[in-house]
Amino acid sequence: MYDLREESSSKCWGGYQKVYSHFSKELNCRMNFGIYLPEFLLNSNNKEKAPVLYYLSGLTCTEQNFIIKSGFQRYASELKLIVVNPDTSPRGCNIEGEDTDWDFGTGAGFYVDSLTEKFKNNYRMYSYVTKELIQLVEDNFGDFIIKGCRAISGHSMGGHGALISALKNPGLFKCAAAFAPISNPINCLWGKKCFSGYLGEENKNLWANYDASELVAKYKGPDLKIRIDQGADDPYLNDQLKVDNFVKACQKSNVPINYYLHEGFDHGYFFVSTFIPDHFSHISKILYSKN
């Protein structure tokens, strides 16, 4: 059904970091995703299962950036978390213009379902993440998974993807977290560029459907525990990320948020890797909570 193939498997911090490829019906191409499996799950006598954290990467990334740069595996092993991280866009679709700019097209799927004629048959990262990938993981790794126990996180564009995926699907994830997320894309250049290309200028009234600051203002559903870690010296904070807009929207809508502004840190993976332990510990406590 998925033509699932194991591309690599490496022992790492008391578990195995694996990469698989498969054919995606949503994206109409082959896709890669990483999955980290703590070693206790692979013990033949094991009867325990684990929750799943989905992690979405940012602009220009593949699945490899998070795997190689963040150091998350140590904490996933200690905290007994399965971690799944997909690529950030379709690959090799040969669509005119998809490889012209670093912030649009390949490596920049923006976690939306495209509506424009040129991109609508491939650039459907929202449905890929929230439907197809979850189904694939549960169909093929279900023996290891606590049913229905999921969280989602991400960095930058991936933080945007994590927030909107949780807000648009109440109850699908027990919590949502993000490092330096693009939080109000309808009001920043990165967001406007991608929304214009994927959703269309004629559909501007629909752009808010993929904007976390707009979505949280209308959120109705089970309690969604949100955490954001942000570098205070991030050069994109004011012009592109606009995290303050999201925080204010949460406060106005009485949606709980834990917001941590870290002095001296910028936007990159040195920042992410520094706060991965706190980030993962926060998520693990929620996932393993019986509430």
NORMO-V60902 format. One record per helix or strand of 2 or more residues. SS is the DSSP state (hx for helix, st for strand). FROM is the first residue (numbers start at 1). LEN is the number of residues. If there is no record, write none. Layout:
((SS	FROM	LEN) (SS	FROM	LEN))
This chain:
((st	5	7) (st	15	10) (st	29	10) (hx	39	4) (st	50	7) (hx	64	6) (hx	72	8) (st	81	6) (hx	125	20) (st	145	11) (hx	157	11) (st	175	5) (hx	185	3) (hx	189	10) (hx	201	10) (hx	212	5) (st	225	7) (hx	237	5) (hx	243	11) (st	257	6) (hx	269	20))
